[in-house]
């Protein structure tokens, strides 16, 4: 795929040069020059190509094959057809549980995170003084959010007698720790995700800066209130950015791993409530040595995420508005 | 134009160099160990090193543990390197689960470390897949077996081949917290049946203040189930890998713990346990008793802090009077990778770590009660070490033969058992569902 693009680019430049000067000063034929340029091109691409084929494409295809086998890393893979998939969908209550909490996490967390990002971006868009400071402070959690230390701090904050428990007790809410609480640990994980709204916020902010002021001025003249302005101007003008953020955040949320791994110490507890899809996959693969089953899980996730992305792209025509687009 | 061409050629060269540089650096790391023949000859070998080549050799050694143990190994290996100046040992360590995740991938890629600290539950899997060196040829030469009994040597034998040597043994026991019992004003558990133990837990909990319990739901640990099965003359898993219990027996076991978990506040709540994990309720000072391996004592003292100098260590509850339900388990073994380039030197390191009295003095009972007599001789048993030695002598009547080497995938099942125990504690699964889930998991593990 990539190599053919390179070829085409090479061809194009070659033809241009050939028409300008049929023979170059060193007396090389077109073919020789062509070959030399390709060598240089592939030379520069080599590290990337090696990475792409050796570390991405081949292992991916191999894992597709593995998903139809029983493979424990030690003995050679043994072909078992669709058994892994059948076991996944019909016989594994942990899998069902894992899918359930992952969906809750994605479907509840992503909209809240995007709403928070948009809200804060709009607030920041209004004020000029100190905007840089606030932008950086709101963005900071996203930079450190994926790191191990934050998950550790989060775990400590939400334990019994931790800061969150104590603050809530102060207001008369005696609910104890969240980390070990079956009902509260998923909301806590969602909070952790929402807190990292900085990345979509920055993108929203850039989008907001692009909305022409004249539109708001015209709306003011017509007597539109803030809600009307938001719904009729801001949202439609931002729809392409919303689409972009939604796609990115959905895919990212499906892959939540490190925070769950750290907060549960790799166990997926309490009672499997942080056993998110990728964590369960990881445990099946590397703790239990069920590589075939884990590969089947991975491919199921890939297909589901691809379908979601496809549906989003399809429906985007109905609600995403691009500037200068007359549809 | 000429310049342009020169530049282009130069760029091509740069690109190729860069690419080949990456390729080369990827291969070079493997070669280092053997590529240095300097200082190989004369003079440096110590008297015990004759069987080995005497060349400069680097060995990789991996273990699981914490900082305390890492420090002990570092001291021991310094001594080893002093004695064998031509051997350099690189140590790496991880926590237990991560240790095995890493070994699994290394095993698949053929890159296991030369010498490993090893767990009993993985011995069969790695041995049967030909990943571990047959130690037979080294026994009695590089590896001195004088201080090891037949029974100890038998522990590391899978299908007639010795692939591991036990460093030490431990036995199942019950730790109690004298300070908490004192505060509650309840006497230490005086022995008895499992039901009597549950009653005692209730007494301590009732007599204690907030957040202190007599114990926890012991049915979350597969070892307690095993002790009960052994008392009935069965195994947890037989030599052929079949389970020694049926659904009804497991149901009965899990139901016997029902009053210790849930809302009735007799045992410590699962939520509390979840928050302090990986420290246990006992190590956190929240429960007055815990059933576990007897070498955990020093670790508990460390977790409980300076206000603790002693703990109680007593027999587990009795299922059937007079039964030989307990056994000495190798707390860990040492093994050598089948792919090692330096088998003789690796065997010398294993010998040192297993037999040396100096290493014994450094470790005490950190790895369990040393298996080798010569290592025991290096230890002055006092405090916790003496208590553990005394405990294992006191249960001699209950010690039976060790069960078969754990089946392949035992680690997975043990973890599954633990997780189901926590779910029972939360009440998110019924005993019936937990039993069927465990049997479903067994089906997968036993058939793969």
Interface residues (C-beta under 8 A of the other chain):
Chain A: X24 X25 X26 X36 X37 X39 X40 X43 X44 X46 X47 X50 X70 X72 X73 X74 X75 X87 X91 X92 X93 X94 X159 X160 X176 X177 X179 X180 X181 X182 X265 X266 X267 X268 X269 X270 X271 X272 X286 X287 X288 X289 X290
Chain B: X1 X2 X5 X8 X9 X11 X12 X15 X16 X18 X19 X22 X23 X97 X100 X101 X104 X105 X107 X108 X125 X126 X129 X131 X270 X271 X272 X273 X274 X275 X277 X278 X409 X411 X412 X415 X419 X422 X423 X425 X426 X428 X429 X433 X437 X440 X444 X445 X448
